[in-house]
Amino acid sequence: MAVAVAQADEPASSDYGIWSDYRIPEDRSQWHPVVRRIYDYWVAIAPPGCLPGRQHFSPLDLPPFLPRIFLVDVHRNPLRLRYRLVGTEVAWSRRHDPTGQWLDETNPSDLNAVLDRNRYMADTGRATWRRGRSFWDRDPLHRTVENCLMPLAKDGRTVDMILGVSVVFDATGREIKI
């Protein structure tokens, strides 16, 4: 499974409940620079024709971005997700550090959308991007979130981890960071 932009061969969005914003746009010029940098890194570390795995991801390549990164382990049968690592800015925005917790126990305001999005990535091996209201209980000043979630696969095909990056904005659209 190659790292690629989602095209017409995608499953119908109805296959993933209310999650329908899964396409990575061809034009990423409007993305926050940090989100774009992490996505470009994910594409660059992928072996030819395969998804990158955790073994390809080196935190030493991205030190200034680590506070905004999180890693989620993908468990299967049934599908369940657990936070392996959560960067300090992500934990600060969420008002707690969910490292080690199951995603479905960390109280997103719209659990179905969050689970549908992650199931889509686990099934298809495709990255997702969105900018909009947060599905998580965050600091009240953090009105908008932009994030990109990228699947990782140790064997190049079966998604076993998700790499995420997140940036938050206030009501005026100004980036908020520690």
N, C-alpha and C positions, 0 to 999 in steps of 0.2 A: 504494500500500500504506500503510495508516494505521497509526500507532502505536497498538497496542491490546493488551489482555490476551488471552492465548491462550485460545481456547474450543474447542468441539467440532469446529470445522473444521480443527483441527490435523492434520498427518500423523501416522500411527501412529508411536509411539516406536520400533517395530522398524525403521522406515525409517532410523533414525539409530543403529544398533548398540546399544551399551549405554547411550547417553545417553537418559535418560527423564525427567529432572527439569527440564524446560524451561518449565513454567508459572510465570508471574508471579502470585503469589497476590493475590486482591482485597484481603485484609487484610494490609497491610505494616507494621502497628504493631510487630511483633516484629523487624523489620529493624534493623540498626545504623543510627543517625541519619545517618552519612556516606553509607552505601549508599543509603538512602532519598532523601537530598537529591540525589545525583547522578542517580538514576533519575527523580525528579520534574523535574529540570532537563532531562533528555533528552526527556521527554514535552512539556515546555513549549516547547522550541525547535523542535519538529517543525512544518513547514508543514502546513496543513490537508490531510488525506488522503494525506500523504507521510511518509517517513522523514526525519529531519533528516540533513544532510550535515555534513562537517567544516567547511564554510563557515558553518554556524549555531552551531558550538561555539566559545565564546570563553573561553580560559583566564582572562581577566580577570574573568569572572563567578564563578570558583571558586578563588581563590588559596589559601585554607586547605586545600583538598582535593587540590591538585595532587600532593603526595607519594604519594598513594594511587591515582592514576589511571595508566592505560596506554592506548596506542593501538596497534592492530594493523592493518597493511595486508592486505587480502584480494586475493590474486592468483588468477586463474582459468585453467582449462584447462591443467594440472590445478589444483585448488584447493590453494593453499599460502598460509601466513600468515607475515608478517614483523613483528617488533616495530619500530614507528616511534619510540616514546617510552615510557619506563618511569619512573614516579615514584620518588623516592629511598626511600620506605618500602617499596615493592614490591621494588625491587632489594636493599635491606638484608635483607628477610625471605628472599628467594630466595638470598642470599649471593653474588649477582653481578648485573650489569646486562646483560640480554639485548638492549638496544637495538641494532637493526640485524641481529639474528640471526633465522633462520627458526625458527618455533615447534617444528617437528619435530626440530630440532637442539639444543634447549635442555634435553633430558633430563627430561621429565615422567615420573613413575613409572607413569602410566597414559595413555600417548599416545593409545590408542583413544578413551577417554572424552573427552579434550580435543579431539581432532579431530572426533569425532561432534558434540559440542556446538557447535563453531564452524561445522561444515558445516550443521547445523540453522539457525543464525542466518543464514548466507550464503544458504541456500535460501529461508527463510521470511520474513526480515526481522523476526523476533521477538526481543525481549530475553529473557535467561535469568538466573535467580538461583539460587544454592545456598549452603548452609552445611553444612560437613562437613569430613572429612579433606582435606588438600591432595593434589592430584595431582602436585605439584612437590616437588623436593628443597628443603626449607626448613631454617632453623635448627631444631634438634631441639626447642626450647621452643615452637615455633609449631605447635600440634597441630591447630587448627581454623582454617578460612578461611571468610569470608563474602564473596561477590563477586556482582556483577551485571555482565553483559556486554550491551552495547547496540549494535545495528547502526547504521551511518551509511551514507548513500547520496547521493553528489553529485547524482544525477539524481532523488532521491526514491524510487527503486525498487530499483535494483541495488546490493546491499551491496558497498561497496568498502573499508570500514574498520570496525573494532570498537572501541568505547570501553568500557573496563573500569575498575572500582573494586574494591579489595580491602582487607579488614580481617582481621588475624590475631589469634588468641586462644591463651592457654596452656591447659594441661590442666585448670585450674579454671574456664575460661570467661572469664578476665580478658583484656581487650583489651591487646595489646602494640603499642607504637609507639616510635619513636625518641625 
